[in-house]
Amino acid sequence: MEPDDQGAITPVNFKGKIELKEVDCYYPTRPRQIILNNLSLKTDAGEAVALVGQSGFGKSTIIRLVERFYDPSKGSIEIDGMNIKLYNPRALRSHIAWKLKVIEAKTLANAHEFISSMQDGYETSCGERGVQFSGGQKQRIALARAILKNPTILLLDEATSALDTNSENLVQDALEKTMIARTCQIVAHRLQWLIMVGS
C-alpha cells in the first residue's frame, strides 16, 4: 500500500545515512506474519552494506521500507537523522535509485559496446518487455538508468540474479564503479557480493 503522499518536507539533497531503529514489519497481505522483528541497522553515508541470506528472510522488505512503499508497524527509519515519514514520499524517492550523459552512463554500466554494435545503435527498439535483449543486457541498461539518475542512495535487490557468469562479471564490474561515493544497500543470496563490496 502506498503511504500518504502529503509529507511536509521535500528534501533538496541527502548525505545518505540510513538507519533502521528497532523496526518490526509484517507483510501487508499477511498482517499476522512478522517478517522483521526489532531490527536495527545503520548504513553510513557513502558506505555499502550487503544483506545476504535465503528467500523469505526480509532482505527485500528492508529495501521497500527505505523507499517507503510501506511503513514499519513499530520502530522508525531515518535518513540523515530524520524520520522518513516526515518526507514527501515521491520527493524521497527522487534521491534513490533502485536498480551523467547518456553514453557516459551506458559506458560505466558496460552497456555502450553492445548497444553500439546493434544496427540502429541507441535508436534500437527494445521490443515488448525488452525482448530484444538478454537478461544481462537488460540488467546493464537498468543500471545505466540508475546512473543517469545520479542518486545519493542506491538500493540493489538481487542485481545479478539469473545471469550467466560472463554477464554477472560485467554487471558486477559496472556496479563497483557505480557504488563509489554512494550509500548502498545490497540484497543478495550469495556471499560473493560481500567479497565484491569489500574489495
Backbone as a ProteinNet text record, in pm:
[ID]
protein_1_A
[PRIMARY]
MEPDDQGAITPVNFKGKIELKEVDCYYPTRPRQIILNNLSLKTDAGEAVALVGQSGFGKSTIIRLVERFYDPSKGSIEIDGMNIKLYNPRALRSHIAWKLKVIEAKTLANAHEFISSMQDGYETSCGERGVQFSGGQKQRIALARAILKNPTILLLDEATSALDTNSENLVQDALEKTMIARTCQIVAHRLQWLIMVGS
[TERTIARY]
84.8	0	87.9	56.4	133.8	104.1	205.4	181.7	123.6	62.6	10	120.9	87.7	187.8	189.7	147.1	138.3	247.5	361.3	471.4	507.3	540.2	558.4	690.4	789.8	924.9	962.4	1012.1	1065.4	1217	1291.5	1437.2	1502.7	1596.4	1670.6	1790.3	1858.2	1969.9	1985.9	2054.7	2083.1	2233.3	2283.3	2416	2406	2296	2268.6	2277.5	2291.7	2295.3	2156.6	2149.3	2023.3	2029	1923.9	1920.9	1781.3	1774.5	1652.4	1665	1564.5	1570.1	1456.7	1493.8	1401	1273.1	1292	1182	1115.9	983.7	901	826.4	807.7	732.3	659	534.6	452.9	425.1	409.2	368.4	230.2	211.2	81.7	-35	-9.8	-117.7	-131.9	-34.9	-39.9	-5.9	-99	-69.1	-32.1	-53.4	-17.6	121.6	182.9	314.7	422.7	501.8	607.9	727.4	785	899.7	1027	1013.5	1126.6	1086.8	1174.2	1143	1253.2	1223.2	1315	1450.7	1445.9	1568	1625.8	1753.9	1827.9	1944.4	1959.5	2062.2	2102	2232.9	2280.4	2373.6	2349.4	2437.4	2482.9	2610.7	2661.9	2667.4	2668	2674	2797.1	2778.7	2888	2930.5	2864.3	2900.5	2813.6	2869	2793.6	2771.8	2647.6	2612.4	2540.1	2583.2	2519.9	2428.2	2308.2	2210.5	2202	2258.4	2272.8	2196.4	2123.2	2050.7	1947.7	1877.4	1778.1	1654	1574.2	1447.7	1356	1278.4	1181.6	1233.4	1359.9	1418.4	1407.9	1342.4	1315	1413.5	1503.5	1604.8	1539.9	1454.8	1387.7	1290.3	1236	1145.8	1217.9	1342.8	1421.9	1432.8	1458.5	1468.1	1336.6	1225.9	1093.9	1059.5	1103.2	1078.9	1157.7	1283.6	1364.7	1304.9	1249.4	1183.3	1044.7	998.2	867.9	750.9	764.3	650	550.5	598.7	511.2	590.9	520	580.6	594.1	691.7	703.9	587.4	555	447.9	499.3	629.9	691.7	831.5	880.6	1014	1013.5	1131.5	1140.5	1254.6	1245.3	1350.4	1388.9	1518.2	1566.4	1667	1663.9	1769.1	1825.4	1954.6	2023.6	1961.2	1919.9	1871.1	1725.3	1652	1511.9	1423	1314.5	1219.7	1165.8	1171.3	1130.1	980.2	902.7	759.4	735.5	836.6	823.2	849.1	906.6	935.9	817.2	801.6	709.9	765.7	688.4	743.2	800.1	733.8	784.9	915	921.9	1045.8	1157.6	1125.3	1223.2	1281.1	1194.9	1240	1319	1304.7	1380	1530.6	1567.6	1709.5	1760.2	1671.5	1705.8	1693.5	1793.5	1783	1779.6	1684.3	1665.4	1726.3	1742.3	1801.4	1936.6	2500.9	2594.8	2532.1	2588.5	2534.8	2505.9	2418.8	2371.7	2485.8	2573.9	2681.5	2777.4	2804.6	2891.2	2828.3	2697.2	2627.6	2628.3	2600.8	2598	2737.1	2841.2	2977.8	3012.3	2977	3003.2	2930.8	2814.9	2736	2771.9	2879.4	2921.5	2811.6	2736.7	2628	2656.1	2748.5	2770.1	2815.7	2902.2	2958.5	2850.3	2763.6	2663.7	2554.1	2524.7	2425.7	2480.5	2606.6	2668.7	2680.8	2692.6	2710.1	2580.4	2468.1	2340.1	2322.7	2245.3	2229.7	2183.2	2087.8	2033.7	2090.8	2192.9	2259	2161.1	2172.7	2087.7	1943	1914.5	1778	1710.7	1776.3	1721.8	1593.3	1491.8	1367.8	1391	1349.1	1369.6	1274.1	1159.6	1057.4	980.8	867.8	784.8	860.9	866.2	937.7	1085.9	1143.4	1285.2	1324.2	1233.1	1254.2	1378.2	1424.8	1541.1	1672.6	1669.4	1793.1	1797.5	1919.4	1938.9	1918	1914.9	1898.5	2010.4	2135.2	2249.2	2245.7	2203	2193.1	2086.1	1973.2	1865.7	1912	1989	2040.7	2132.2	2217.9	2311.2	2239.5	2134.9	2055.5	1985.8	1931.8	1867.7	1968.5	2089.7	2194.4	2230.7	2238.7	2268.9	2161.8	2037.3	1928.4	1946.9	1991.9	2018.1	2132	2236.3	2349.3	2303.3	2217	2165.7	2094	2029.2	1957.5	2054.3	2178.9	2283.5	2235.3	2191.7	2130.2	2232.2	2187.3	2268	2266.3	2150.4	2129	2098.8	2168.6	2148.3	2107.9	1990.1	1938.6	1941.3	2011.7	2029.9	1967	1861.5	1788.6	1813.1	1902.3	1937.3	1979.1	2073.4	2111.3	2175.8	2227.1	2290.4	2222.4	2097.7	2027.8	2002.5	2008.2	1974	2061.7	2184.9	2276	2380.8	2428.3	2540.7	2666.3	2773.8	2895.7	2952.1	2956.6	3012.8	2930.9	2797	2710	2720.8	2726.9	2737.8	2866.2	2976.5	3103.1	3096.1	3032.2	3017.5	2932.6	2821.6	2733.3	2803.6	2874.9	2945.4	3053.5	3124.1	3225	3160	3044.6	2972.6	2925.5	2879.7	2831.9	2943.5	3062.5	3175.2	3202.2	3192.9	3214.4	3099.9	2977.9	2859.4	2848.3	2895.5	2877.9	2971.6	3072.1	3169.4	3100.5	3125.5	3076.2	2923.9	2858.4	2714	2682.8	2573.8	2523.3	2452.7	2493.8	2437.6	2388.9	2271.1	2224	2201.4	2260.7	2263.6	2196.9	2097	2031.5	2087.2	2133.3	2189.8	2172.3	2168.6	2161.3	2298.7	2401.1	2533.3	2634.4	2734.8	2837.1	2932.9	2927.9	3017.8	3003.3	2881.7	2859.5	2942.9	2955.6	3035	3180.7	3231.2	3368.6	3384.6	3283.6	3290.4	3288.1	3196.7	3184	3311.1	3376.4	3494.7	3621.8	3616.5	3739.1	3780.5
-119.6	0	124	219	342.7	432.4	479.2	571.5	704	778.4	911.2	996.9	1067.5	1145.6	1291.3	1316.8	1454.7	1490.6	1422.8	1455.3	1602.5	1660.7	1806	1852.2	1763.3	1805.9	1749.6	1837.6	1796.2	1810.9	1701	1710.1	1761.5	1852.8	1905.2	1816.4	1770.3	1677.5	1595.3	1485	1395.7	1370.4	1350.1	1291.5	1141.1	1082.3	942.5	845.3	891.7	799.3	738.8	604.7	533.2	458.5	469.3	397.1	341.4	211	146.6	127.3	170.5	165	78	-40.4	-132.2	-150.9	-188.4	-197.9	-335.5	-335.7	-453.8	-432.2	-539.5	-526.4	-656.1	-644	-755.6	-741.2	-854.3	-845.8	-780.9	-683.1	-615.4	-711	-818.9	-913.9	-1023	-1029.3	-1129.1	-1061.6	-984	-899.7	-976.2	-1106.8	-1184.3	-1247.5	-1236.9	-1298	-1191.3	-1193.5	-1093.8	-1133.9	-1036.5	-1063.1	-999.4	-883.2	-820.6	-797.9	-834	-823.8	-748.1	-624.6	-543.2	-525.9	-499.7	-486.6	-346	-336.2	-210.1	-227.8	-131.8	-141.1	-0.3	26.6	158.3	144.9	228.3	238.6	383.3	408.2	545.4	599.4	730.5	794.3	746.6	703.3	656	513.3	445.3	308.2	209.1	90.6	-17.5	-128.7	-173.2	-281.5	-388.9	-515.2	-626.3	-701.9	-731	-810	-945	-1047.8	-1177.7	-1283.4	-1367.9	-1475.5	-1537.9	-1637.5	-1710.7	-1626	-1671.2	-1604.9	-1610.6	-1504.1	-1500.7	-1446.8	-1401.3	-1351.4	-1200.3	-1132.6	-990.6	-896.4	-948.4	-861.5	-756.7	-801.1	-706.9	-617.2	-666.9	-585.3	-461.6	-476.8	-362.4	-256.7	-300.7	-207.8	-133.2	-205.7	-142.9	-45.6	-76.2	15.2	144.5	133.3	253.6	341.6	278.5	354.4	402.5	353.5	387.3	344.7	225.7	167.3	112.9	83.3	67.9	99.7	113.5	161.1	47.3	56.9	-44.6	-36.2	-148.2	-147.8	-97	-102.1	-48.1	-0.2	95.8	148.1	257	299.3	409.5	387	455.1	455.1	600.5	628.1	765.6	775.7	887.1	922.5	1056.4	1060	1179.5	1229	1132.3	1166.8	1209	1204.6	1244.9	1128.1	1107.3	1001.3	1020.6	916.9	933.2	958.4	934.9	967.2	1117.4	1196.4	1341.5	1392.3	1305.4	1344.3	1314.3	1394.5	1360.1	1235.5	1124.5	1000.2	1013.1	1086.3	1099.8	1180.4	1281.4	1359.2	1273.8	1190.7	1099.3	1007.2	948.2	850.5	915	1044.7	1111.1	1108.9	1083	1075.9	931.6	836.8	695.2	629.8	550.7	468.2	324.1	245.4	106.2	17.2	24.7	-56.9	-22.8	1211.1	1184.2	1202.2	1199.3	1198.6	1053.7	1035.8	901.1	806.7	840.5	749.1	724.6	826.7	808	707.9	720	628.8	486.7	471.4	337.5	274	355.2	303.6	256.1	336.2	299.4	170.8	149	28.9	-88.2	-74.7	-179.5	-213.6	-113.7	-135.3	-71.5	25.2	102.8	14.8	-82.7	-164.2	-244.4	-313.8	-396.2	-310.9	-193.7	-105.3	-50.7	-8.9	47.4	-55.2	-183.6	-287.2	-321.1	-277.1	-304.1	-214.7	-262.2	-191.1	-48	-28.2	106.3	173	111.6	171.9	213.2	338.7	388.3	410.4	395.1	405.7	269	164.3	29.2	17.2	-45.7	-73.1	-186.8	-166.6	-269.1	-387.6	-363.1	-466	-472.9	-541	-550.1	-620.4	-555.8	-608	-634.2	-558.3	-570.8	-702.3	-759.2	-892.1	-897.8	-782.8	-779.8	-804.5	-795.6	-802	-925.3	-969	-1078.6	-1026.8	-1121.8	-1081.9	-990.8	-1024.7	-943	-805.2	-796.6	-666.4	-579.9	-640.8	-564.8	-515.2	-599.5	-558.4	-436.9	-438.8	-328.1	-200.6	-213	-95.7	-37.1	-125.2	-77	-4.4	-57.6	6.5	142.7	150.5	278.9	382.3	340	432	484.2	394.2	436.9	537.6	515.8	608.5	744.6	745.5	871.2	951.9	881.9	949.6	1014.2	966.5	1017.2	1025.5	912.9	915.6	922.7	970.5	964	823	756.8	623.3	525.4	411.5	309	179.7	127.2	4.2	-104	-213.3	-319.8	-448.1	-493.5	-613.2	-724.4	-818.8	-930.5	-880.4	-787.9	-721.4	-813.5	-929.4	-1020.5	-1156.3	-1162.3	-1290.6	-1340.4	-1470.4	-1537.6	-1495.4	-1453.8	-1417.4	-1526.3	-1540.5	-1630.9	-1565	-1642.6	-1594.9	-1470.4	-1470	-1355	-1229.6	-1242.4	-1127	-1079.5	-1174.8	-1138.1	-1059.8	-1103.1	-1032.1	-890.8	-873.8	-740.5	-650.3	-705.3	-624.8	-589.9	-686	-658.3	-552.1	-560.1	-458.4	-320.5	-315	-188.3	-138.1	-229.6	-189.9	-136.1	-195.6	-146	0.8	37	176.7	264.9	212.8	292	318.3	224.2	234.4	334.7	382.1	474.1	600.8	637.3	762.2	766.7	648.4	643.9	553.6	581.3	490.5	376.4	252	136.8	31.2	-22.8	-141.5	-248.6	-365.2	-470.3	-595.2	-645	-770.5	-879.3	-990.3	-1099.9	-1231.2	-1341.4	-1473.6	-1532.7	-1478.6	-1540.4	-1445.3	-1501.4	-1423	-1356.5	-1391.7	-1329.9	-1178.3	-1128.3	-984.6	-921.5	-991	-937.2	-921.6	-1017	-1009	-887.8	-867.9	-754.6	-622.9	-612	-487.5	-455.7	-560.4	-538.7	-519.9	-543	-537.2	-395.1
0	0	0	-86	-96.5	23.6	97.7	208.7	158.6	249.1	217	156.2	48.6	-24	21.7	145.2	191.5	291.9	284.6	374.7	367	481.2	487.5	427.1	420.6	383	246.5	160.5	31	35.8	48.7	62.7	-64.8	-49.1	-163.9	-193.7	-89.5	-107.8	18.9	5.2	116.3	124.3	247	262.7	241.6	291.1	260.6	376.9	500.1	613.9	634.9	641.4	660.6	792.4	871.1	999.1	1026.4	1048	1093.8	1244.5	1318.3	1463.4	1518.3	1568.4	1635.8	1553.1	1429.6	1333.7	1337.3	1346.3	1323	1192.2	1116.2	991.8	961.8	920.6	877.1	728.1	658	519.2	511.2	422.4	412.3	388.4	312.2	282.6	388.1	481.7	589.3	722	775.3	892.4	1018.8	1021.4	1140.4	1130.3	1013.8	993.8	997.5	1104.1	1118	1030.5	962.9	877.1	932.7	1000.1	1068.6	1213.4	1305	1446.9	1520.2	1559.9	1638.5	1568.9	1439	1360.9	1371.3	1403.1	1397.6	1301.2	1210.8	1107.5	1065.6	1062.1	1021.2	902.1	799.5	683.8	675.3	701	698.2	556	543.8	412.2	336.3	212.7	130	156.2	249.3	285.4	207.1	179.6	115.9	216.9	230.5	321.5	241.6	255.3	185	280.1	234.5	308.4	238.9	301.1	235.8	313.3	241.3	307.7	217.1	270.5	193.3	166.4	71.1	41.8	163.6	181.5	290	421.4	425.3	549.4	564.1	468.9	486	421.4	337.4	275.8	185.4	95.6	5.2	80.2	190.3	272.7	324	363.7	410.9	301.2	177.4	65.3	46.7	51.2	30	142.4	262.3	374.3	358	314.8	294.7	185.6	81.5	-24.9	16.1	128.3	185.2	97.9	40.6	-27.2	74	195.5	310.9	435.3	547	671.3	772.2	863.5	968.4	1065.2	1127.3	1227.4	1361.5	1381.2	1502.2	1466.9	1543.4	1520	1414.2	1371.5	1276.4	1177.7	1063.9	963	938.7	948.6	934.2	820.2	750.4	655.8	700.6	721.3	772.8	902.6	987.8	1120.4	1128	1017	1016.9	974.5	1049.1	1016.8	875.6	792.7	653.4	639.2	745.6	738.8	727.1	762	751.9	610.1	525.6	387.1	296.6	193.3	86.6	16.8	7.3	-47.3	-187.6	-274.6	-411.4	-413.4	-330	-320.7	-261.7	-162	-102.4	-208.5	-290.3	-390.4	-502.9	-519.9	-626.6	-598.1	-471.6	-434.8	-429.2	-464.5	-454.1	-591.2	-629.3	-749.8	-705.7	-756.5	-713.7	-816.9	-883.8	-987.6	-1013.3	-1540	-1649.9	-1789.6	-1881.6	-2015.8	-2052.8	-2150.1	-2180.5	-2213.4	-2304.5	-2344.5	-2228.1	-2146.4	-2029.5	-1933.1	-1913.2	-1821.8	-1875.5	-2004.2	-2062.4	-2060.9	-2082.2	-2078.7	-1938.2	-1837.3	-1698.4	-1662.4	-1720.3	-1691.4	-1782.7	-1857.7	-1951.3	-2051.8	-2094.3	-2190.3	-2325.5	-2331.1	-2453.8	-2570.1	-2542	-2650	-2721.6	-2645.4	-2712.6	-2777.4	-2719.7	-2782.1	-2914	-2913.2	-3033.7	-3145.1	-3109.3	-3210.4	-3283.3	-3230.9	-3296.3	-3418.2	-3512.4	-3639.7	-3619.9	-3528.6	-3505.4	-3380.5	-3321	-3205.3	-3096.8	-3053.4	-2946.1	-2989.3	-3117	-3168.2	-3178	-3131.9	-3140.6	-3058.9	-3118.8	-3046.9	-2948.1	-2824.2	-2720.7	-2737.3	-2801.6	-2809	-2679.3	-2681.1	-2560.5	-2449.2	-2333.1	-2215.1	-2243.2	-2337.5	-2365.5	-2428.8	-2509.7	-2567.1	-2656.3	-2706.7	-2794.4	-2719.8	-2586.5	-2509.6	-2420.6	-2389.7	-2294.6	-2152.7	-2057.8	-1918.1	-1871.2	-1907.9	-1867.1	-1929.6	-2055.5	-2121.5	-2055.7	-2021.8	-1954.4	-1817.2	-1746.8	-1616.7	-1631.3	-1733.9	-1753.4	-1797.3	-1876.4	-1914.4	-1791.7	-1706.4	-1583.2	-1494.8	-1487.7	-1408.3	-1466.9	-1600.2	-1664.2	-1633	-1628.2	-1592.7	-1450.1	-1361.2	-1223.5	-1218.9	-1300.5	-1304.6	-1354.5	-1456.2	-1509.8	-1402.7	-1310.8	-1202	-1103.6	-1101.4	-1013.1	-867.7	-811.8	-679.2	-566.1	-450.8	-329.2	-272.4	-284.3	-227.7	-339.9	-338.6	-439.3	-369.7	-404.4	-346.4	-454	-426.7	-525.2	-472.8	-538.8	-495.7	-596.6	-561.5	-649.1	-787.2	-789.1	-914	-1016	-973.3	-1069.3	-1072	-1026.5	-1024.3	-1165.6	-1182.3	-1307.6	-1425.7	-1399.5	-1508.3	-1527.2	-1651.1	-1672.1	-1616	-1605.5	-1539.7	-1606	-1739.1	-1810.3	-1785.4	-1795.3	-1771.9	-1627.9	-1534.4	-1393.7	-1367.8	-1427.6	-1409.2	-1464.9	-1581	-1640.2	-1552	-1500.8	-1414.9	-1284.5	-1225.3	-1100.3	-1120.4	-1231.7	-1261.9	-1272.6	-1339.9	-1352.5	-1216.5	-1131.8	-1000.1	-912	-921.6	-842.6	-872.9	-1000.7	-1039.6	-990.4	-1001.1	-967.4	-818.1	-736.4	-591.7	-525.9	-597.5	-538	-489.9	-363.8	-302.9	-292.4	-293.1	-272.6	-154.3	-85.6	15.9	-56.2	-28.2	-98.8	-0.4	-27.4	41.9	-64.5	-43.6	-144.9	-90.8	-162	-128.4	-219.1	-159.2	-238.3	-164.5	-240.6	-180.5	-153.3	-221.6	-212.6	-152.4	-87.2	-20.1	-117	-245.4	-343.6	-343.7	-313.8	-307.7	-197.2	-84.8	26	-15.3	-93.4	-142.4	-233.5	-321.3	-414.5	-338.7	-240.6	-165.8	-88.9	-35.7	44.6	-34.9	-166.1	-246.1	-276.7
[MASK]
+++++++++++++++++++++++++++++++++++++++++++++++++++++++++++++++++++++++++++++++++++++++++++++++++++++++++++++++++++++++++++++++++++++++++++++++++++++++++++++++++++++++++++++++++++++++++++++++++++++++

